[in-house]
Amino acid sequence: MQLIDLISPEAIIASLKATGAKQAFQEIGRRAADVYDLDCRSVTEGLLEREKLGSTAMGSGVAIPHSRIEGLERIVGIFVRLEKPLDFDAADGQAVDLLFTLLAPEQAGADHLRALARVSRLLRDEPVREKLRSADDPTALYALLVEMTESRAA
């Protein structure tokens, strides 16, 4: 499973202004509605419910919020770079500025876990995070995500 299979160029938010996780999830829900024709409220509520179970922050300023969405036919992603880092109760105490949201069908099972692992491996790499933080537009961010994923698969 390649990142290019999970995310489209329109699913990149290069500089999101948000005052908290709820506002960020609402914006992600709006983008999911626009790009993937999903119900904004279902996405937002699903992400909020998942976050209540435990933080999706993985440290180093990265979070991978995720949810299963009724009626979704394949796993899709939305990448967000926040203008100002937000507190996501990360184990390392670091605020989050990079979010890679994964939305999966209700029965995704192992595919959902593989997608989470794929994104996690990519975003654990410090040079990758630095490049993502320095890119300033959606096209550049998309190119970086796809390029870095493909180079790691080889």
Backbone bond lengths (Angstrom), bond angles and torsions (degrees), N, CA, C in turn:
res aa  C-N    CA-C-N  psi(-1)  N-CA   C-N-CA  omega(-1)  CA-C   N-CA-C  phi
1 M - - - 1.454 - - 1.533 109.32 -
2 Q 1.304 114.98 120.04 1.463 121.37 -179.72 1.528 109.92 -99.80
3 L 1.312 116.23 153.31 1.457 120.96 178.20 1.520 111.09 -61.48
4 I 1.312 117.20 -33.75 1.463 120.86 179.95 1.537 110.49 -60.62
5 D 1.336 117.02 -25.08 1.460 121.59 177.61 1.531 111.98 -79.23
6 L 1.321 117.35 -16.17 1.464 121.69 -175.14 1.523 114.29 -100.74
7 I 1.314 116.71 -27.08 1.466 118.88 -169.69 1.525 110.67 -133.70
8 S 1.304 115.22 144.50 1.460 119.99 177.13 1.527 108.79 -108.86
9 P 1.315 118.17 159.28 1.473 120.13 -179.63 1.531 113.19 -57.01
10 E 1.331 116.68 -30.07 1.472 120.42 -179.62 1.524 112.60 -74.89
11 A 1.319 116.87 -10.25 1.466 121.66 -177.67 1.527 112.33 -95.17
12 I 1.314 116.31 25.10 1.464 122.12 179.39 1.531 108.63 -112.61
13 I 1.320 115.78 128.10 1.468 120.97 173.77 1.520 106.09 -114.81
14 A 1.327 116.53 110.29 1.464 121.58 -169.88 1.523 114.55 -79.32
15 S 1.315 117.86 -26.12 1.460 119.72 -176.20 1.528 108.98 -155.76
16 L 1.312 115.37 86.65 1.462 120.72 -177.06 1.522 110.96 -94.77
17 K 1.336 114.93 127.87 1.460 120.49 172.98 1.519 107.21 -90.84
18 A 1.324 116.67 117.48 1.458 121.38 178.23 1.526 108.60 -144.32
19 T 1.328 115.34 143.03 1.469 119.80 -179.24 1.523 111.93 -97.00
20 G 1.319 117.03 -7.68 1.454 120.93 179.10 1.513 110.74 -168.60
21 A 1.331 115.47 171.95 1.460 120.60 -178.22 1.528 111.18 -60.79
22 K 1.333 117.63 -39.91 1.462 120.01 -178.78 1.528 110.88 -59.31
23 Q 1.316 116.61 -45.72 1.466 119.55 179.42 1.533 110.66 -64.42
24 A 1.328 117.12 -40.48 1.467 120.39 177.79 1.533 110.19 -61.88
25 F 1.335 117.10 -42.74 1.462 120.77 179.87 1.533 111.27 -66.39
26 Q 1.323 117.33 -33.97 1.468 119.95 176.52 1.532 110.60 -64.22
27 E 1.330 115.99 -41.91 1.467 119.67 177.83 1.527 111.19 -66.27
28 I 1.324 116.16 -38.61 1.467 120.42 176.74 1.533 109.20 -63.81
29 G 1.330 117.23 -40.98 1.459 121.54 177.00 1.520 111.89 -60.35
30 R 1.346 116.19 -42.03 1.470 120.33 177.91 1.530 110.96 -63.14
31 R 1.344 115.68 -43.07 1.465 119.00 -179.89 1.536 110.36 -66.34
32 A 1.335 116.88 -39.45 1.470 120.26 177.91 1.524 110.71 -62.79
33 A 1.318 116.80 -36.43 1.463 120.95 177.55 1.525 110.21 -65.79
34 D 1.322 116.48 -44.56 1.470 121.19 -178.26 1.530 112.71 -68.39
35 V 1.322 116.11 -45.20 1.465 120.52 -171.92 1.530 113.10 -86.58
36 Y 1.338 116.01 -41.11 1.461 119.90 -173.24 1.534 113.43 -112.17
37 D 1.334 116.41 5.66 1.459 121.95 178.77 1.532 112.12 58.07
38 L 1.328 115.90 41.96 1.461 121.71 177.86 1.521 109.45 -101.06
39 D 1.320 115.88 162.22 1.452 120.84 177.04 1.533 109.41 -76.40
40 C 1.330 116.05 118.58 1.463 122.03 -176.96 1.530 111.75 -54.45
41 R 1.319 116.33 -47.15 1.467 120.80 -177.28 1.533 111.47 -63.09
42 S 1.327 117.67 -41.86 1.470 120.96 179.45 1.525 111.24 -62.32
43 V 1.321 116.04 -41.64 1.466 120.07 179.07 1.517 110.12 -65.19
44 T 1.326 116.96 -49.86 1.464 121.17 -178.73 1.524 110.96 -59.10
45 E 1.322 116.59 -49.29 1.467 120.43 -178.91 1.525 111.87 -64.82
46 G 1.330 117.03 -38.32 1.457 120.31 178.23 1.521 111.75 -62.69
47 L 1.329 116.30 -42.76 1.467 120.11 179.19 1.527 110.85 -67.00
48 L 1.326 117.32 -41.06 1.470 121.01 178.89 1.527 110.73 -64.20
49 E 1.333 116.78 -43.49 1.464 120.50 179.37 1.530 110.98 -62.48
50 R 1.329 116.70 -43.24 1.466 119.91 179.50 1.520 110.83 -63.44
51 E 1.318 116.77 -39.49 1.470 120.43 -178.86 1.528 111.32 -66.40
52 K 1.330 117.33 -29.63 1.474 121.32 177.14 1.527 111.42 -65.08
53 L 1.334 116.81 -27.69 1.467 120.97 179.33 1.519 111.99 -72.20
54 G 1.316 116.60 -23.10 1.459 122.41 -178.38 1.510 108.94 158.44
55 S 1.294 115.24 151.40 1.463 120.13 -176.89 1.520 111.54 -61.71
56 T 1.333 115.06 139.69 1.461 120.63 175.24 1.527 111.04 -93.94
57 A 1.341 115.99 6.24 1.466 119.91 176.59 1.522 108.51 -71.18
58 M 1.328 115.42 136.40 1.467 119.22 -179.96 1.525 112.20 -109.68
59 G 1.332 116.43 4.75 1.458 120.73 -179.80 1.514 111.54 99.09
60 S 1.321 115.35 168.57 1.469 122.81 178.78 1.528 113.12 58.50
61 G 1.337 116.23 28.08 1.460 120.16 177.10 1.512 115.37 80.45
62 V 1.350 116.95 17.46 1.459 121.73 -176.65 1.525 110.80 -120.13
63 A 1.333 115.87 140.51 1.467 121.73 171.21 1.515 108.37 -133.35
64 I 1.321 115.22 149.71 1.461 121.40 176.96 1.534 107.87 -125.33
65 P 1.328 116.19 74.36 1.462 118.27 176.57 1.529 109.41 -63.65
66 H 1.324 116.40 142.72 1.451 119.61 -178.53 1.521 110.60 -151.91
67 S 1.323 114.26 157.01 1.456 120.17 -179.16 1.512 109.16 -159.11
68 R 1.317 115.25 154.65 1.462 121.39 171.80 1.522 106.79 -94.76
69 I 1.316 115.70 135.29 1.454 121.61 -174.50 1.530 109.91 -122.12
70 E 1.316 115.83 125.14 1.463 121.62 178.56 1.529 110.36 -61.71
71 G 1.321 115.48 133.46 1.455 120.96 176.96 1.520 115.18 86.99
72 L 1.316 117.06 -9.58 1.466 120.15 178.65 1.527 108.52 -73.29
73 E 1.331 116.58 138.29 1.463 119.84 -175.30 1.522 114.25 -99.23
74 R 1.336 117.03 -19.60 1.467 119.92 179.02 1.527 108.57 -149.45
75 I 1.308 116.60 162.98 1.458 121.35 178.83 1.523 108.52 -73.85
76 V 1.336 115.74 133.35 1.460 120.96 178.97 1.526 109.10 -132.41
77 G 1.331 115.32 158.79 1.456 120.16 -177.95 1.518 112.82 -129.76
78 I 1.324 113.69 158.80 1.459 122.11 173.56 1.524 106.14 -138.30
79 F 1.328 116.38 126.02 1.461 120.77 178.79 1.522 109.12 -104.45
80 V 1.330 115.14 134.81 1.469 121.44 -179.53 1.519 110.01 -131.57
81 R 1.334 114.40 131.92 1.464 119.70 168.31 1.519 105.73 -109.49
82 L 1.323 115.63 120.29 1.460 120.97 -178.42 1.520 110.65 -81.27
83 E 1.324 115.47 143.27 1.454 120.38 177.13 1.528 110.85 -65.32
84 K 1.336 115.84 -41.77 1.463 121.71 176.80 1.523 108.26 -128.25
85 P 1.330 117.24 133.09 1.465 120.21 -179.37 1.535 112.16 -59.66
86 L 1.341 114.64 147.24 1.459 122.28 179.55 1.520 110.58 -117.24
87 D 1.321 115.73 151.14 1.452 121.04 175.66 1.526 109.33 -75.27
88 F 1.321 116.67 121.63 1.459 122.57 177.72 1.525 110.69 -120.00
89 D 1.322 117.39 19.72 1.462 122.10 -177.73 1.526 111.97 54.42
90 A 1.308 116.08 43.27 1.465 120.58 179.16 1.524 110.04 -67.73
91 A 1.310 116.46 146.33 1.463 121.50 -179.84 1.525 111.79 -59.57
92 D 1.351 116.93 -32.16 1.461 119.47 -179.71 1.535 111.91 -86.49
93 G 1.340 117.05 -0.41 1.461 121.19 178.12 1.517 114.66 77.91
94 Q 1.323 117.61 -1.52 1.460 121.41 -177.32 1.527 110.42 -83.47
95 A 1.321 115.78 135.90 1.465 120.90 176.55 1.528 109.75 -67.90
96 V 1.315 115.68 155.18 1.463 122.79 -174.44 1.525 110.95 -100.17
97 D 1.330 115.67 133.15 1.462 120.34 174.30 1.525 112.73 -126.13
98 L 1.333 117.63 -8.73 1.463 121.99 177.65 1.530 108.88 -122.01
99 L 1.331 115.64 122.61 1.461 120.72 178.86 1.521 109.24 -124.07
100 F 1.307 115.64 130.65 1.461 119.87 172.18 1.519 105.78 -120.21
101 T 1.328 115.96 103.71 1.452 121.84 -177.43 1.516 110.10 -87.36
102 L 1.330 115.72 133.93 1.458 121.49 175.49 1.523 108.48 -117.13
103 L 1.313 115.75 130.26 1.459 123.17 176.79 1.515 107.08 -118.29
104 A 1.327 116.02 127.61 1.463 120.31 -173.00 1.524 111.06 -127.59
105 P 1.336 115.83 153.37 1.469 119.49 172.66 1.529 109.46 -60.90
106 E 1.307 116.20 156.57 1.470 119.96 -178.30 1.526 112.74 -58.85
107 Q 1.325 118.11 -32.29 1.466 121.39 -178.34 1.532 113.12 -101.97
108 A 1.312 118.56 24.89 1.470 120.98 -175.30 1.520 113.05 -65.47
109 G 1.320 118.88 -34.37 1.455 123.02 175.73 1.520 114.32 51.42
110 A 1.340 116.17 -117.62 1.459 122.03 -174.81 1.527 112.16 -63.76
111 D 1.318 117.61 -33.07 1.465 119.71 178.91 1.527 110.70 -63.28
112 H 1.311 116.35 -39.40 1.469 121.42 177.81 1.534 109.61 -61.00
113 L 1.324 116.51 -45.23 1.468 120.94 179.69 1.524 111.49 -65.65
114 R 1.330 117.36 -38.38 1.464 120.58 177.37 1.533 110.79 -64.49
115 A 1.324 116.70 -40.63 1.470 120.45 178.52 1.529 110.22 -64.50
116 L 1.322 116.83 -43.62 1.474 120.06 177.07 1.526 110.96 -59.98
117 A 1.320 116.93 -44.00 1.466 121.22 -179.97 1.523 110.74 -63.88
118 R 1.333 116.59 -40.68 1.469 121.29 -179.15 1.526 110.87 -61.92
119 V 1.329 115.52 -48.60 1.463 120.58 -179.67 1.526 110.11 -65.59
120 S 1.313 117.07 -42.26 1.459 121.51 -180.00 1.523 111.24 -60.55
121 R 1.325 117.52 -46.24 1.475 120.87 178.76 1.521 110.95 -58.38
122 L 1.317 116.69 -44.42 1.457 120.64 -179.17 1.526 111.16 -62.85
123 L 1.327 116.99 -47.04 1.465 120.66 -173.12 1.526 113.80 -82.33
124 R 1.317 117.68 -6.22 1.476 120.21 172.65 1.523 111.35 -76.32
125 D 1.311 116.60 -17.60 1.461 122.79 -176.29 1.536 109.86 -79.56
126 E 1.334 116.94 115.92 1.467 120.81 -176.23 1.529 113.49 -59.40
127 P 1.341 120.05 -45.18 1.468 118.56 177.44 1.537 112.95 -59.09
128 V 1.324 116.86 -35.04 1.465 120.28 176.86 1.525 109.67 -63.37
129 R 1.324 116.54 -48.56 1.473 120.21 -179.98 1.525 110.89 -59.64
130 E 1.335 116.95 -41.90 1.469 120.18 -179.99 1.530 111.24 -62.16
131 K 1.332 117.02 -43.06 1.463 120.46 179.15 1.526 110.91 -64.36
132 L 1.326 116.61 -41.18 1.463 120.05 179.29 1.532 111.21 -65.41
133 R 1.315 116.21 -35.54 1.473 119.62 179.39 1.528 112.21 -73.22
134 S 1.316 116.90 -23.43 1.464 119.05 -177.54 1.530 113.29 -93.60
135 A 1.315 118.22 -16.71 1.471 121.08 178.04 1.528 108.52 -74.06
136 D 1.342 116.09 142.23 1.457 117.47 -172.79 1.523 115.48 -118.62
137 D 1.325 118.05 7.97 1.460 117.46 176.70 1.531 109.74 -144.11
138 P 1.330 116.83 158.23 1.467 120.70 -176.07 1.526 114.20 -58.61
139 T 1.324 117.62 -38.02 1.461 121.00 -178.84 1.526 110.60 -63.40
140 A 1.325 116.46 -44.10 1.465 120.89 178.91 1.526 110.96 -65.54
141 L 1.315 117.18 -41.58 1.465 120.66 179.04 1.533 110.92 -62.96
142 Y 1.312 116.04 -44.76 1.465 119.90 179.05 1.536 110.10 -61.14
143 A 1.304 116.34 -47.01 1.466 120.31 179.65 1.526 111.13 -59.15
144 L 1.320 117.02 -43.15 1.461 120.56 178.47 1.521 111.57 -62.50
145 L 1.321 116.86 -46.49 1.468 120.24 -179.32 1.522 110.97 -59.97
146 V 1.314 116.65 -46.93 1.462 120.61 -178.09 1.530 110.89 -68.28
147 E 1.327 116.51 -45.59 1.467 121.21 -178.82 1.529 111.24 -62.18
148 M 1.317 116.57 -46.19 1.476 119.64 -177.35 1.514 111.55 -68.71
149 T 1.319 117.92 -33.20 1.455 120.33 178.06 1.511 110.40 -69.78
150 E 1.342 116.86 -44.01 1.460 120.31 -179.47 1.526 111.39 -64.80
151 S 1.337 117.28 -38.02 1.466 119.30 -178.69 1.526 111.06 -69.17
152 R 1.316 118.10 -27.17 1.460 121.06 178.81 1.528 111.43 -81.68
153 A 1.327 116.81 -22.71 1.469 120.45 -179.71 1.524 111.50 -78.66
154 A 1.316 115.48 -24.15 1.477 119.68 -176.62 1.507 112.94 -70.89
